[in-house]
Amino acid sequence: MSKQITIVGAGLVGSLLAALLGKRGHQVHVYERRLDIRNADISAGKSINMACSARGWKALDLVGAGDKVREAAIAMKGRMMHGTDESLTFQPYGKEGEAIYSISRAGLNQILIDHADEYENVNFYFEHKCVNIDLDTPVASFELANGKTKYVESDLIFGTDGAFSAVRSVMQKLKHFNYSQEYISHDYKELSIEAKNGDFQMDKHALHIWPRGSHMLIALPNPDGSFTCTLFLPYEGENSFEKLNSESEIKTFFENKFPDALKLIPNLIDLFNENPTSPLVIIKCFPWTHNGKVALIGDASHAIVPFYGQGMNAGFEDVSILNELLDEHGENWSELFKAFETSRKPDADAIADLALKNFIEMRDLVGQDWFLKRKKIERALYETFPKDFIPQYSMVSFTHTPYSEAVRKGNQQDLILDALANHEDILDIIDRGEFKSYVEANHIIQN
């Protein structure tokens, strides 16, 4: 049966969910507090490029938007590390043909809104700010641009309105609602490397990283030949945003930390001063649903830091899982919502923890000799025993293994990698082609 469904938030997850529910024949009304992103002048400095991987593509293909998104995306086959001596080291993400894909948040959002808007039973309303939810009716209240209030009653309400969700803020007042909000010690600032003569100034098929211990710079490619760069720094202390208050301090910092990037950003000072410094927050909460009528999806229920490239992918996977549960439970929304939140919560917590762990890896470890040794061993295991050993990163990015299962298997893999890395001659064994026999003889995979 067709339901009247209200979606609060027309971001990535909200517009994808609208397309899915519209495809399934529901009457969908999407309310967004901002202007229509398709018509607004999109200002830089407030976004981090998305990195789409297997979970994201599954959801996009599910609603028929995958091919359109692929046209605007660029494959990143691995990490390109930039040393302070301007040296380059490349680390593939997976096997040949495996890559994650860079796409701008705004560009992807436009594609998804356009795609959902093609359904006659899907309608978008912009400049509608959600100010309250009657959870039991349910009725959503929206403040309009003219100051008036609009009340919308529906069968179901989905809160897809991000980390600072208005829908969740109402649910937080319920008894036994658990909520935590944690800001990490780092903020971020967007910069950019422009194209030169219409072409890329660095390898376009890599995610570029300048790892510097407590801080780092990353750059993701765009179809126009530019790179969207993001600087991650502590907001206070040594090597922090609070220390960069003058043109000379900013320039000296980049000369010492990111000399090759500085050469590619002639307008660094302008970008640094014009673009905001934004915080990074982790949101965890439970329950995600109420009375079979209201549900939180995506960042509204599980916002994470961006260092595994899984925030968007996790939100899109929410939509895929909802679709599977709709097939299983039909119109029993109360049962469906309960199954969704109880099965999905452990995986949401797992990817939140993995993302924070990967931040340490990206900023501190990727250039260290012992880390590179472990990566070579890990790659050898993957290539030699592809059915028995899939690296944690590959499980997360290139399969649909539940995040919590990837954590469990990753912990086991750490023990295997530590044991092999402690063998003084292991790299020679790999180079001599004796790795398979060595691993089998010592029963390492089984252990």
VOSEFI-402353 format. One record per residue (C-alpha): residue in one letter; x, y, z. Coordinates in steps of 0.001 Angstrom, whole numbers, m for minus. Example, Ala and Ser with C-alpha at 12.3 -4.5 7.8 and 13.67 -1.06 7.14 Angstrom:
// residues 2
+------+---------+---------+---------+
| type |      c1 |      c2 |      c3 |
+------+---------+---------+---------+
|    a |   12300 |   m4500 |    7800 |
|    s |   13670 |   m1060 |    7140 |
+------+---------+---------+---------+
END
This chain:
// residues 447
+------+---------+---------+---------+
| type |      c1 |      c2 |      c3 |
+------+---------+---------+---------+
|    m |       0 |       0 |       0 |
|    s |    1227 |    3486 |    m861 |
|    k |    2186 |    5544 |    2182 |
|    q |    2407 |    9287 |    2689 |
|    i |    6069 |    9680 |    3667 |
|    t |    7878 |   12783 |    4890 |
|    i |   11667 |   12946 |    4580 |
|    v |   13389 |   15694 |    6546 |
|    g |   16638 |   16582 |    4770 |
|    a |   17445 |   16549 |    1041 |
|    g |   21120 |   15717 |    1398 |
|    l |   22790 |   12637 |     m30 |
|    v |   20959 |   10028 |    2020 |
|    g |   17621 |   11859 |    1968 |
|    s |   17543 |   12233 |   m1800 |
|    l |   18655 |    8610 |   m2306 |
|    l |   15961 |    7398 |      92 |
|    a |   13388 |    9526 |   m1754 |
|    a |   14338 |    7837 |   m5023 |
|    l |   14021 |    4377 |   m3471 |
|    l |   10639 |    5026 |   m1844 |
|    g |    9392 |    6790 |   m4945 |
|    k |   10413 |    3802 |   m7039 |
|    r |    8431 |    1589 |   m4685 |
|    g |    5298 |    3685 |   m5299 |
|    h |    5034 |    5733 |   m2105 |
|    q |    3982 |    9389 |   m1989 |
|    v |    7209 |   11041 |    m889 |
|    h |    7639 |   14636 |     284 |
|    v |   11184 |   15833 |     994 |
|    y |   11717 |   19005 |    3052 |
|    e |   15056 |   20821 |    3105 |
|    r |   15995 |   23932 |    5120 |
|    r |   18509 |   25158 |    2520 |
|    l |   17974 |   26560 |    m948 |
|    d |   17708 |   24125 |   m3842 |
|    i |   21331 |   23080 |   m4369 |
|    r |   20656 |   22741 |   m8098 |
|    n |   19978 |   26473 |   m8402 |
|    a |   22070 |   27938 |   m5593 |
|    d |   25586 |   29316 |   m5967 |
|    i |   27613 |   26565 |   m4282 |
|    s |   30356 |   28115 |   m2196 |
|    a |   33576 |   26208 |   m1648 |
|    g |   35075 |   25524 |    1717 |
|    k |   32257 |   23600 |    3373 |
|    s |   32635 |   20081 |    2025 |
|    i |   34956 |   17132 |    1732 |
|    n |   34884 |   15161 |   m1521 |
|    m |   33092 |   11854 |   m1271 |
|    a |   34856 |    8537 |   m1882 |
|    c |   32305 |    6101 |   m3271 |
|    s |   33025 |    2386 |   m2875 |
|    a |   31134 |    m909 |   m3133 |
|    r |   28417 |    m174 |    m574 |
|    g |   27673 |    3171 |   m2171 |
|    w |   27545 |    1785 |   m5702 |
|    k |   25143 |    m957 |   m4635 |
|    a |   22643 |    1599 |   m3335 |
|    l |   23085 |    3933 |   m6308 |
|    d |   22536 |    1068 |   m8752 |
|    l |   19522 |     m36 |   m6735 |
|    v |   17714 |    3217 |   m7586 |
|    g |   19161 |    3420 |  m11109 |
|    a |   21474 |    6386 |  m10499 |
|    g |   24799 |    4541 |  m10571 |
|    d |   25708 |    5120 |  m14217 |
|    k |   25012 |    8860 |  m13997 |
|    v |   27219 |    9133 |  m10909 |
|    r |   30008 |    7140 |  m12559 |
|    e |   30161 |    9744 |  m15319 |
|    a |   31065 |   12385 |  m12719 |
|    a |   33441 |   10230 |  m10628 |
|    i |   37176 |    9547 |  m10870 |
|    a |   38778 |    6245 |   m9849 |
|    m |   41418 |    6444 |   m7117 |
|    k |   43449 |    3219 |   m7201 |
|    g |   45500 |    3879 |   m4081 |
|    r |   47178 |    6337 |   m1751 |
|    m |   49986 |    8567 |   m2993 |
|    m |   52118 |    9613 |     m28 |
|    h |   54007 |   12897 |    m243 |
|    g |   57135 |   13175 |    1933 |
|    t |   58541 |   16410 |    3296 |
|    d |   61444 |   15812 |     882 |
|    e |   58817 |   15832 |   m1912 |
|    s |   59259 |   12095 |   m2508 |
|    l |   56262 |   10027 |   m3655 |
|    t |   55226 |    6542 |   m2516 |
|    f |   52179 |    4746 |   m3919 |
|    q |   50129 |    2166 |   m1987 |
|    p |   47393 |     354 |   m3963 |
|    y |   44050 |      61 |   m2180 |
|    g |   43387 |   m3448 |   m3384 |
|    k |   43896 |   m5842 |   m6254 |
|    e |   44106 |   m4806 |   m9904 |
|    g |   40855 |   m3132 |  m10890 |
|    e |   39816 |   m2233 |   m7343 |
|    a |   39423 |    1488 |   m6626 |
|    i |   37404 |    4007 |   m4670 |
|    y |   35855 |    6913 |   m6580 |
|    s |   36126 |   10637 |   m5941 |
|    i |   33066 |   12806 |   m6487 |
|    s |   32078 |   16214 |   m5144 |
|    r |   29374 |   16225 |   m2474 |
|    a |   27438 |   19016 |   m4191 |
|    g |   27648 |   17374 |   m7612 |
|    l |   26434 |   14040 |   m6260 |
|    n |   23629 |   15715 |   m4323 |
|    q |   22426 |   17448 |   m7478 |
|    i |   22390 |   14165 |   m9411 |
|    l |   20392 |   12391 |   m6699 |
|    i |   17816 |   15160 |   m6296 |
|    d |   17335 |   15272 |  m10065 |
|    h |   16979 |   11496 |  m10165 |
|    a |   14405 |   11352 |   m7359 |
|    d |   12555 |   14344 |   m8814 |
|    e |   11837 |   12364 |  m11988 |
|    y |    9189 |   10408 |  m10078 |
|    e |    5771 |   12094 |  m10149 |
|    n |    5116 |   10807 |   m6636 |
|    v |    8248 |   12495 |   m5204 |
|    n |    8179 |   16197 |   m4339 |
|    f |   10899 |   18457 |   m2947 |
|    y |   10290 |   21555 |    m813 |
|    f |   13216 |   23875 |    m133 |
|    e |   13640 |   26616 |    2493 |
|    h |   11541 |   24528 |    4877 |
|    k |   13274 |   24373 |    8264 |
|    c |   12090 |   21577 |   10536 |
|    v |   11315 |   23056 |   13959 |
|    n |    9361 |   20254 |   15625 |
|    i |    8051 |   16713 |   15253 |
|    d |    4982 |   15252 |   16923 |
|    l |    6391 |   11731 |   17067 |
|    d |    3131 |    9905 |   17695 |
|    t |     856 |   11472 |   15083 |
|    p |    3291 |   11936 |   13291 |
|    v |    3295 |   15606 |   12257 |
|    a |    6304 |   17641 |   11195 |
|    s |    6409 |   21413 |   11654 |
|    f |    8398 |   23565 |    9239 |
|    e |    9329 |   27229 |    9393 |
|    l |    9104 |   28852 |    5960 |
|    a |   11199 |   31672 |    4513 |
|    n |    8335 |   34118 |    5161 |
|    g |    8282 |   33210 |    8854 |
|    k |    5066 |   31194 |    8691 |
|    t |    4787 |   27632 |   10012 |
|    k |    3659 |   24683 |    7917 |
|    y |    2334 |   21490 |    9505 |
|    v |    2645 |   18215 |    7571 |
|    e |     947 |   15010 |    8689 |
|    s |    2070 |   11740 |    7160 |
|    d |    2189 |    7997 |    7765 |
|    l |    5971 |    7899 |    8233 |
|    i |    8739 |   10400 |    8900 |
|    f |   12406 |    9792 |    8092 |
|    g |   15047 |   12028 |    9625 |
|    t |   17905 |   12247 |    7138 |
|    d |   18963 |   15719 |    8248 |
|    g |   22548 |   15051 |    9218 |
|    a |   24686 |   15055 |   12334 |
|    f |   22741 |   17897 |   13943 |
|    s |   19357 |   16431 |   13076 |
|    a |   16229 |   18326 |   14078 |
|    v |   14284 |   15055 |   14083 |
|    r |   16769 |   13426 |   16442 |
|    s |   16735 |   16457 |   18744 |
|    v |   13038 |   15729 |   19389 |
|    m |   13642 |   11994 |   19860 |
|    q |   16381 |   12783 |   22391 |
|    k |   13645 |   13923 |   24805 |
|    l |   12159 |   10433 |   24898 |
|    k |   12715 |    8181 |   27876 |
|    h |   15649 |    5790 |   27554 |
|    f |   17071 |    7510 |   24475 |
|    n |   20860 |    7182 |   24519 |
|    y |   22966 |    9834 |   22820 |
|    s |   26644 |   10759 |   22632 |
|    q |   28435 |   13518 |   20740 |
|    e |   32227 |   13634 |   20549 |
|    y |   34321 |   16255 |   18807 |
|    i |   37781 |   15009 |   17918 |
|    s |   40805 |   17205 |   18591 |
|    h |   41153 |   18137 |   14904 |
|    d |   39298 |   20588 |   12693 |
|    y |   39453 |   20787 |    8909 |
|    k |   39764 |   23450 |    6236 |
|    e |   39148 |   23028 |    2522 |
|    l |   41743 |   24205 |       3 |
|    s |   42164 |   23432 |   m3689 |
|    i |   44752 |   22742 |   m6368 |
|    e |   43524 |   24131 |   m9669 |
|    a |   44085 |   22559 |  m13079 |
|    k |   46997 |   23840 |  m15177 |
|    n |   46238 |   24322 |  m18861 |
|    g |   43125 |   22231 |  m18296 |
|    d |   45023 |   19246 |  m16905 |
|    f |   45783 |   17653 |  m13545 |
|    q |   48972 |   18730 |  m11783 |
|    m |   49265 |   15394 |   m9934 |
|    d |   48329 |   11757 |  m10587 |
|    k |   44544 |   11892 |  m10981 |
|    h |   43995 |    8241 |  m10071 |
|    a |   45231 |    8511 |   m6488 |
|    l |   44107 |    9901 |   m3180 |
|    h |   47046 |   12124 |   m2260 |
|    i |   48151 |   12235 |    1376 |
|    w |   50745 |   14353 |    3125 |
|    p |   51039 |   12474 |    6480 |
|    r |   52763 |   14529 |    9171 |
|    g |   52155 |   12814 |   12502 |
|    s |   49600 |   14924 |   14347 |
|    h |   48224 |   16439 |   11163 |
|    m |   47856 |   15846 |    7442 |
|    l |   46728 |   17207 |    4092 |
|    i |   44748 |   15163 |    1571 |
|    a |   43684 |   15843 |   m2025 |
|    l |   40994 |   14163 |   m4147 |
|    p |   40628 |   14664 |   m7935 |
|    n |   37757 |   16397 |   m9751 |
|    p |   36734 |   15953 |  m13414 |
|    d |   37781 |   19522 |  m14295 |
|    g |   41431 |   18754 |  m13494 |
|    s |   41412 |   20291 |  m10024 |
|    f |   41888 |   18631 |   m6640 |
|    t |   39792 |   19297 |   m3566 |
|    c |   42262 |   19480 |    m682 |
|    t |   41484 |   19169 |    2999 |
|    l |   43847 |   20229 |    5771 |
|    f |   43354 |   18417 |    9093 |
|    l |   44990 |   20128 |   12077 |
|    p |   44438 |   20165 |   15828 |
|    y |   42374 |   23196 |   16711 |
|    e |   44825 |   24122 |   19486 |
|    g |   48385 |   23427 |   20583 |
|    e |   51537 |   23032 |   18520 |
|    n |   51011 |   22751 |   14740 |
|    s |   47379 |   23819 |   15084 |
|    f |   44899 |   26190 |   13526 |
|    e |   45191 |   28524 |   16496 |
|    k |   48877 |   29080 |   15635 |
|    l |   48224 |   30098 |   12017 |
|    n |   47050 |   33671 |   12357 |
|    s |   49145 |   35558 |    9833 |
|    e |   50206 |   35250 |    6206 |
|    s |   53805 |   34566 |    7207 |
|    e |   52815 |   31848 |    9717 |
|    i |   50637 |   30076 |    7147 |
|    k |   53289 |   30250 |    4429 |
|    t |   56109 |   29106 |    6716 |
|    f |   53997 |   26204 |    7962 |
|    f |   53331 |   24971 |    4417 |
|    e |   56961 |   25498 |    3375 |
|    n |   58057 |   23222 |    6211 |
|    k |   55265 |   20650 |    6116 |
|    f |   53874 |   20542 |    2581 |
|    p |   56484 |   22103 |     261 |
|    d |   55330 |   20402 |   m2959 |
|    a |   51675 |   21211 |   m2253 |
|    l |   52550 |   24859 |   m1636 |
|    k |   53959 |   25097 |   m5165 |
|    l |   50592 |   23980 |   m6519 |
|    i |   48441 |   26391 |   m4454 |
|    p |   49536 |   29928 |   m5384 |
|    n |   46383 |   31372 |   m3813 |
|    l |   46907 |   29517 |    m518 |
|    i |   46584 |   32589 |    1707 |
|    d |   43303 |   33676 |     129 |
|    l |   41825 |   30180 |     389 |
|    f |   43027 |   29750 |    3949 |
|    n |   41456 |   33030 |    5061 |
|    e |   38244 |   32724 |    3038 |
|    n |   37274 |   29136 |    3803 |
|    p |   35895 |   28261 |    7234 |
|    t |   37587 |   26053 |    9783 |
|    s |   35069 |   23328 |   10614 |
|    p |   34885 |   20717 |   13401 |
|    l |   34634 |   16932 |   13091 |
|    v |   32093 |   15117 |   15224 |
|    i |   31106 |   11529 |   16017 |
|    i |   27426 |   10941 |   16823 |
|    k |   26075 |    7747 |   18352 |
|    c |   22526 |    7196 |   19539 |
|    f |   19815 |    4588 |   20118 |
|    p |   17020 |    3833 |   19424 |
|    w |   16831 |    5059 |   15838 |
|    t |   13067 |    4580 |   15454 |
|    h |    9875 |    5370 |   17349 |
|    n |    6524 |    3541 |   17310 |
|    g |    6979 |    2294 |   13769 |
|    k |    6359 |    5822 |   12504 |
|    v |    9631 |    7773 |   12751 |
|    a |   13155 |    6660 |   11838 |
|    l |   16629 |    8213 |   11748 |
|    i |   18835 |    7318 |    8789 |
|    g |   22458 |    8118 |    7890 |
|    d |   24367 |   10792 |    9812 |
|    a |   21272 |   11607 |   11856 |
|    s |   21772 |    8279 |   13634 |
|    h |   25491 |    7570 |   13173 |
|    a |   27738 |   10438 |   12079 |
|    i |   31413 |    9504 |   11773 |
|    v |   34704 |   11189 |   10920 |
|    p |   35705 |   10978 |    7223 |
|    f |   38964 |    9055 |    7463 |
|    y |   37782 |    5703 |    6119 |
|    g |   35786 |    7260 |    3291 |
|    q |   32710 |    5412 |    4594 |
|    g |   30375 |    8081 |    5981 |
|    m |   28363 |    8390 |    2785 |
|    n |   28752 |    4696 |    1959 |
|    a |   27412 |    3715 |    5377 |
|    g |   24425 |    6020 |    4952 |
|    f |   23749 |    4617 |    1484 |
|    e |   24022 |    1090 |    2869 |
|    d |   21288 |    2032 |    5354 |
|    v |   19039 |    2589 |    2342 |
|    s |   20022 |    m739 |     750 |
|    i |   19269 |   m2573 |    3981 |
|    l |   15918 |    m812 |    4339 |
|    n |   15075 |   m1992 |     836 |
|    e |   15937 |   m5594 |    1747 |
|    l |   13803 |   m5353 |    4881 |
|    l |   10897 |   m3948 |    2874 |
|    d |   11062 |   m7049 |     701 |
|    e |   11128 |   m9208 |    3817 |
|    h |    8572 |   m7457 |    6039 |
|    g |    6310 |   m5753 |    3528 |
|    e |    4163 |   m3030 |    5093 |
|    n |    4802 |   m4029 |    8702 |
|    w |    6802 |    m857 |    9344 |
|    s |    6960 |   m1310 |   13105 |
|    e |    8589 |   m4723 |   12745 |
|    l |   10754 |   m3466 |    9883 |
|    f |   12076 |    m482 |   11843 |
|    k |   12892 |   m2655 |   14850 |
|    a |   14793 |   m5121 |   12667 |
|    f |   16629 |   m2256 |   10975 |
|    e |   17917 |    m532 |   14088 |
|    t |   18863 |   m3668 |   16010 |
|    s |   20765 |   m5223 |   13113 |
|    r |   22398 |   m2025 |   11902 |
|    k |   23514 |    m416 |   15180 |
|    p |   26561 |   m2719 |   15772 |
|    d |   27817 |   m2037 |   12253 |
|    a |   27362 |    1722 |   12625 |
|    d |   29395 |    1690 |   15841 |
|    a |   32045 |    m486 |   14199 |
|    i |   32645 |    1865 |   11250 |
|    a |   32758 |    4850 |   13600 |
|    d |   35607 |    3192 |   15500 |
|    l |   37351 |    2107 |   12283 |
|    a |   37213 |    5629 |   10865 |
|    l |   38939 |    7069 |   13918 |
|    k |   41529 |    4295 |   13847 |
|    n |   42230 |    4952 |   10171 |
|    f |   42894 |    8628 |   10939 |
|    i |   45846 |    7570 |   13061 |
|    e |   47027 |    5297 |   10260 |
|    m |   46770 |    8004 |    7609 |
|    r |   48433 |   10817 |    9526 |
|    d |   51019 |    8837 |   11547 |
|    l |   51825 |    5454 |   10044 |
|    v |   51602 |    5314 |    6245 |
|    g |   55164 |    6495 |    5741 |
|    q |   56829 |    4390 |    8435 |
|    d |   59043 |    1454 |    7449 |
|    w |   57358 |   m1108 |    9690 |
|    f |   53930 |     m96 |    8386 |
|    l |   55114 |    m447 |    4786 |
|    k |   56518 |   m3871 |    5678 |
|    r |   53169 |   m4992 |    7073 |
|    k |   51403 |   m3669 |    3976 |
|    k |   53702 |   m5695 |    1714 |
|    i |   53007 |   m8823 |    3771 |
|    e |   49272 |   m8104 |    3739 |
|    r |   49290 |   m7716 |     m37 |
|    a |   51236 |  m10960 |    m437 |
|    l |   48674 |  m12799 |    1697 |
|    y |   45789 |  m11325 |    m299 |
|    e |   47342 |  m12292 |   m3635 |
|    t |   48444 |  m15757 |   m2484 |
|    f |   45388 |  m16740 |    m427 |
|    p |   42538 |  m14597 |   m1854 |
|    k |   39795 |  m16850 |    m452 |
|    d |   41269 |  m17066 |    3027 |
|    f |   42700 |  m13592 |    3573 |
|    i |   40922 |  m10398 |    2519 |
|    p |   42499 |   m7292 |    4115 |
|    q |   40253 |   m5282 |    6382 |
|    y |   40395 |   m2248 |    4079 |
|    s |   39292 |   m4393 |    1150 |
|    m |   36474 |   m5934 |    3189 |
|    v |   35214 |   m2472 |    4077 |
|    s |   35663 |    m832 |     680 |
|    f |   35217 |   m3594 |   m1893 |
|    t |   32798 |   m6071 |    m298 |
|    h |   29521 |   m5941 |    1611 |
|    t |   30932 |   m7688 |    4677 |
|    p |   29162 |   m6178 |    7723 |
|    y |   31377 |   m3570 |    9343 |
|    s |   31305 |   m5387 |   12685 |
|    e |   32462 |   m8595 |   10981 |
|    a |   35271 |   m6668 |    9249 |
|    v |   36430 |   m5446 |   12667 |
|    r |   36419 |   m8975 |   14094 |
|    k |   38336 |  m10410 |   11151 |
|    g |   40678 |   m7419 |   11121 |
|    n |   41672 |   m8097 |   14730 |
|    q |   42562 |  m11672 |   13778 |
|    q |   44544 |  m10437 |   10795 |
|    d |   46567 |   m8100 |   12999 |
|    l |   47839 |  m11134 |   14918 |
|    i |   48833 |  m12871 |   11663 |
|    l |   50569 |   m9777 |   10290 |
|    d |   52434 |   m9188 |   13549 |
|    a |   53680 |  m12775 |   13562 |
|    l |   54907 |  m12565 |    9964 |
|    a |   56411 |   m9089 |   10371 |
|    n |   58501 |  m10362 |   13297 |
|    h |   60209 |  m12814 |   10947 |
|    e |   63463 |  m11068 |   10055 |
|    d |   63659 |  m12493 |    6521 |
|    i |   59971 |  m12383 |    5578 |
|    l |   60396 |   m9785 |    2818 |
|    d |   63180 |  m11865 |    1268 |
|    i |   60923 |  m14914 |    1437 |
|    i |   58247 |  m12978 |    m455 |
|    d |   60730 |  m11737 |   m3057 |
|    r |   62118 |  m15265 |   m3596 |
|    g |   58634 |  m16626 |   m4313 |
|    e |   58705 |  m18885 |   m1239 |
|    f |   55927 |  m17138 |     653 |
|    k |   53110 |  m19614 |     m60 |
|    s |   55085 |  m22629 |    1072 |
|    y |   56312 |  m20783 |    4178 |
|    v |   52781 |  m19782 |    5257 |
|    e |   51362 |  m23252 |    4590 |
|    a |   54213 |  m25036 |    6341 |
|    n |   53742 |  m22920 |    9461 |
|    h |   49915 |  m23056 |    9393 |
|    i |   49804 |  m19283 |    9727 |
|    i |   46422 |  m18637 |    8119 |
|    q |   44739 |  m21243 |   10325 |
|    n |   46340 |  m19750 |   13414 |
+------+---------+---------+---------+
END
